[in-house]
Amino acid sequence: MVFTNRLREIRKGVGMSISELARRTEMSRANITKIELHGQEPSGFTMLRIASVLNKDPRDIFFESSGTQELQDKKENTG
């Protein structure tokens, strides 16, 4: 699961441990571990809780970008 890597990178990027994320989301450490390390797909509500604590849009964590914006940027830069 790609989102597991993004979640881990974002969490570590803000200097937060799994335990701290669990505490702030009012979830168990085991549930956060299942999501982040084992790829368990979280519910929409859980996605919102995690994203809110990490101050991110849930789409930035849990969904792959289509690459459309990257292609548009390349087109604009190459003229």
C-alpha positions in Angstrom: 0.0 0.0 0.0 1.4 3.3 -1.0 -0.4 5.3 1.6 1.5 3.5 4.4 4.8 5.0 3.2 3.3 8.5 2.8 1.7 8.3 6.3 5.0 7.2 7.8 6.9 9.9 6.0 4.5 12.7 7.0 4.3 11.5 10.6 8.0 11.4 11.0 8.4 14.7 9.1 6.4 16.4 11.8 8.4 14.6 14.5 5.6 12.5 15.8 5.8 8.9 17.1 3.2 6.3 16.4 2.3 6.5 20.1 1.8 10.3 19.9 -0.3 10.0 16.8 -2.5 7.4 18.6 -2.9 9.7 21.6 -3.8 12.7 19.6 -6.3 10.9 17.4 -7.7 9.1 20.4 -7.0 5.7 18.8 -5.0 2.8 20.1 -1.4 2.4 19.1 -2.3 -1.0 17.7 -4.8 0.5 15.3 -2.3 3.1 14.1 0.3 0.3 13.6 -2.2 -1.8 11.6 -2.8 1.2 9.3 0.7 2.4 9.0 2.8 -0.8 9.0 0.3 -3.4 7.9 -1.7 -1.5 5.3 -5.1 -1.9 7.0 -7.4 0.5 5.1 -8.8 3.1 7.6 -12.4 4.3 7.5 -13.2 7.7 6.2 -13.6 9.0 9.7 -10.3 7.6 10.8 -8.6 9.2 7.7 -10.0 12.5 8.7 -8.8 12.2 12.3 -5.3 11.3 11.3 -5.1 14.0 8.6 -6.4 16.6 11.0 -3.8 15.8 13.6 -1.1 15.8 11.0 -2.5 19.1 9.5 -2.8 17.6 6.1 -5.5 17.0 3.5 -6.6 13.3 3.7 -6.1 13.0 0.0 -2.4 13.9 0.4 -1.9 10.9 2.8 -4.3 8.2 1.7 -4.8 8.6 -2.1 -2.4 8.5 -4.9 -2.2 11.6 -7.0 -3.1 11.1 -10.6 0.0 12.9 -11.8 -2.2 15.3 -13.8 -0.8 18.4 -12.0 2.8 17.1 -12.6 2.1 16.7 -16.3 0.5 20.1 -16.5 3.6 21.7 -14.8 6.0 20.0 -17.2 4.0 21.2 -20.2 4.0 24.8 -18.9 7.8 24.6 -18.2 8.7 23.3 -21.7 6.5 25.8 -23.5 
